[in-house]
């Protein structure tokens, strides 16, 4: 019986899960920013410009490269099933300071239009939880973004 099971299951490798896909970290971060811009059911130009700005600052990329990254992130976000797809690798591979920088980027984008929508705030809270960022740090970064 064991030989039959090996024959059935042993010949093909197990399918890769969503969390095992090795997409670039910059695409995961950009996808989170796009998800945030869409959280309030509207993508304002101010939020898209803020995404361009924070990505260019974070990765030191040209405007053309950033726009290409945002387009890829929009397509990736369209296919996403959950935020965990983006945060899993970020959480396991990035140091704490980089995770804090991601939360700060999210707050900057959410505040780009002059207000933080309740849906945007909820999404930042969820991402912070998935990245194991404390409520204290999340709120500190929010106030830093709002107050300056």
C-alpha positions in Angstrom: 0.0 0.0 0.0 2.8 2.4 0.8 4.4 1.7 -2.5 1.1 2.6 -4.3 0.9 5.9 -2.4 4.5 6.7 -3.3 3.7 5.9 -6.9 0.7 8.2 -6.9 2.1 11.1 -4.9 5.9 10.7 -5.2 6.4 11.4 -8.9 5.4 15.0 -9.0 6.6 17.8 -6.8 4.1 19.5 -4.5 2.6 22.6 -6.0 4.1 25.9 -4.8 1.8 27.9 -2.5 1.2 31.6 -2.8 3.5 32.3 0.2 6.4 30.4 -1.5 6.4 32.6 -4.6 9.6 34.6 -4.6 8.4 37.9 -6.0 10.7 41.0 -5.6 10.4 42.8 -2.2 9.9 46.1 -4.0 6.9 44.7 -5.8 5.4 43.5 -2.5 5.9 46.9 -0.9 4.5 48.8 -4.0 1.5 46.4 -4.0 0.7 47.2 -0.4 0.8 50.9 -1.2 -1.6 50.3 -4.1 -3.9 48.3 -1.9 -3.9 51.2 0.5 -4.7 53.8 -2.2 -7.7 51.6 -3.1 -8.8 51.0 0.4 -11.1 54.0 0.5 -12.7 52.9 -2.9 -11.0 55.7 -4.8 -7.5 56.2 -6.1 -6.8 59.9 -5.8 -4.0 61.5 -7.9 -2.5 62.8 -4.6 -2.2 59.3 -3.3 -0.7 58.0 -6.6 1.8 60.8 -6.6 2.6 60.0 -2.9 3.2 56.4 -4.0 5.6 57.6 -6.7 7.4 59.8 -4.2 7.9 57.2 -1.4 9.0 54.5 -3.8 11.5 56.8 -5.6 12.8 57.9 -2.2 13.0 54.3 -0.8 14.6 52.6 -3.8 16.4 55.6 -5.4 14.7 54.8 -8.7 14.0 56.9 -11.8 10.5 58.1 -12.5 10.2 55.6 -15.4 11.2 52.7 -13.2 8.8 53.8 -10.4 5.9 54.0 -12.9 6.7 50.6 -14.2 6.8 49.2 -10.7 3.5 50.8 -9.9 1.9 49.3 -13.0 3.2 45.9 -12.0 2.0 46.4 -8.5 -1.5 47.3 -9.7 -1.7 44.1 -11.7 -0.4 42.1 -8.7 -2.8 43.8 -6.3 -5.7 42.9 -8.7 -4.7 39.2 -8.4 -4.2 39.3 -4.6 -6.3 37.2 -2.3 -5.0 38.6 1.0 -2.5 41.0 2.4 -0.6 38.0 3.8 0.7 37.3 0.3 2.7 40.6 0.4 3.6 40.7 4.1 4.8 37.1 4.6 8.2 37.6 2.9 8.6 41.1 4.2 8.1 39.9 7.7 10.5 37.0 7.4 13.3 38.8 5.4 13.3 42.4 6.5 14.7 43.8 9.7 12.5 45.7 12.1 13.6 49.1 11.0 12.6 48.4 7.4 9.2 47.2 8.5 8.8 50.5 10.4 9.7 52.3 7.2 7.0 50.4 5.3 4.4 51.5 7.9 5.6 55.1 7.6 5.3 54.9 3.9 1.7 53.6 4.2 0.8 56.5 6.5 2.3 59.0 4.1 0.3 57.7 1.2 -2.9 57.5 3.3 -2.5 61.1 4.4 -1.5 62.4 0.9 -5.0 63.7 0.2 -5.2 65.5 3.5 -7.2 63.0 5.5 -6.9 59.4 6.6 -10.0 57.4 5.7 -11.2 54.8 8.2 -10.6 52.0 5.7 -7.0 53.2 5.1 -6.4 53.3 8.8 -7.8 49.8 9.2 -5.5 48.5 6.4 -2.4 50.1 8.0 -3.4 48.4 11.3 -3.7 45.0 9.6 -0.4 45.4 7.8 1.3 46.5 11.0 -0.1 43.4 12.8 1.1 41.1 10.0 4.6 42.7 10.2 4.6 42.4 14.0 4.8 46.2 14.5 3.5 47.3 17.9 0.4 49.6 18.2 2.7 52.1 19.9 5.1 52.2 16.9 2.2 52.3 14.5 0.5 55.3 16.2 3.9 57.0 16.7 4.5 56.8 12.9 1.0 58.0 12.2 1.5 61.1 14.4 4.9 61.7 12.8 3.3 61.7 9.4 0.4 64.0 10.4 2.2 66.4 12.6 5.5 66.4 10.7 
